[in-house]
């Protein structure tokens, strides 16, 4: 999942939790919305960690040499 998927799940969950007044006998829509919001928040955080996480040592340029002649 990416950060965009997390945001979509978060938005759908918020709509189900706070905006829909309808109810089914077998399904509690506010609870489904809360679950989707939690999953969306976790997906967003995991996607952000992967997108902006630490770089590997090979990704960084080498440090400048300490000799001023270089």
N, C-alpha and C positions, 0 to 999 in steps of 0.2 A: 504494500500500500504506500501511496505517496502522500505528501502533505495535502494535495488537492482532494484526494479521496477522503482524507480525514476531515477536511472542512465540509465536504458535501454530506458526510455522515453526521457531522455535528449539526449542520443546518436542518437536515431532515429530522433528526432527533428533537431539536428544539421546536420545530413545527408540530411534531406529534405530541410533545410534552405540554406545550403552552398554548397552542393556537387551535387545536381541534377539540371540540366539546363532545363529539360523538363517542359512543361506546358500543362495544360488542359484548355479548354475554361471555364468549370464550376468550377474548383478548382484552387486556387492559392497555389501552393505547398510551397513556402517560408513562407506564412502566417500560413499554417498548421504546418510547422516545428517550427515556433516561438511559437505557442500555445502549442505544445508538449514539447518544451524546458521549458516553464514557468510551465506547469503542472508537469514535471519531477523534476524541482528544488524545487517546493513546496512539492512534495511527498518525496523527499530526506530529506528536512529539518524536515518535520513532522515525518518521520521514525527515524531520528537521535534524535529528542526530545524524542520519545517514547523509543528508545533503550538506550540512555545515560542520560535520564532525572533524576530528583531528586528521591531519594529513599524515601520510606515511613518510619516513625519512627520505625516500627517493623523490618525493614531490617538492621538497625544499631545495633552493639553490645552495650550493656549498658556501660556507662562510668565507669572507675575504681573508687573504693571507695576512699574517701579522707583520711581514716584512714590508716596510713602506715603499720599497723599490717596485713592487708589483702594482 
